[in-house]
């Protein structure tokens, strides 16, 4: 009888422990407040219920929202997706050509919309709930986008006869360029709300701009980056540092001290396409496996990977950081 009671106690304990924990890549992850969230009834509910657990992934013609904690090293838990080829509100040239190579994706409007860019020649705003395309514009070799104050968008146009510049648009008027500024191999743009500044990265420089008359970008400062082939640029959660990548490594730029430093303990890798950090200090990044794309999204601190065997992934972002 005593043995039976002990066995029953151990079985119940094991069952209760499995409720509180989630196993991911052989690492037990305890959910906040020791409560495992109930699965929502549909994907939109899932997007709204735990936005801090989601990641954005883009490549080819697709944008994906993925639940990080419900994914494993063998399968991604995709909770929402958008494919340019299926968009009913895009002209054919955009569906079949200009959004063939998505290369950036950022959540905006409190996570209700997504900004996307494509090196095939366009940028857009996608409404998550109904997948409607609310804005689109031509940007040759677009490599990044960012929202600016007063409903403006800035896009980084990389190396192309009609590129090598920053382009400003109004979201209420598709395809009308309001202002441009030359920046060779423009690749990344980040709006700094704390300082009311726009930061932009090009081939070998990082620049700071101020906005005048709501549309004009006025360059205030410029720094040489520690390397060449500047690529990704993203604000750190603390709002005081910028993460950037170039062909040889990844770096952190202290905005107040105007200093570049290596990211402590971050993997030493070349040609990192995207990098970002969430509030608890975990990094997300993409590292090419074939040419410029990868079939995995990588994480650091703690280390893990999520596979995407059917998409040529270019960048990945924390949905909310």
Secondary structure, 3 states (H helix, E strand, C coil): CHHHHHHHHHHHHHHHHHHHEEEECCEEEECHHHCCCCCCCCHHHHHHHCHHHEEEEEECCEEEEEECCCCCCCCCEEEEEEEHHHCCCCCHHHHHHHCCCEEEEEEEHHHCEEEEEECCCEEEEEECCCCCEEEEEECCCEEEEEEECCCEEEEEECCCCCCCEEEEEECCEEEEEEEEEECCCCCEEEEECCCCEEEEECCCEEEEEEEECCCEEEEEEEEECCCCCCCCEEECCCCCEEEEECCCCEEEEECCCCEEEECCCCCCCCCEEEEEECCCCCEEEEECCECCEECEEEEECCCEEEECCCCCECEEEECCC
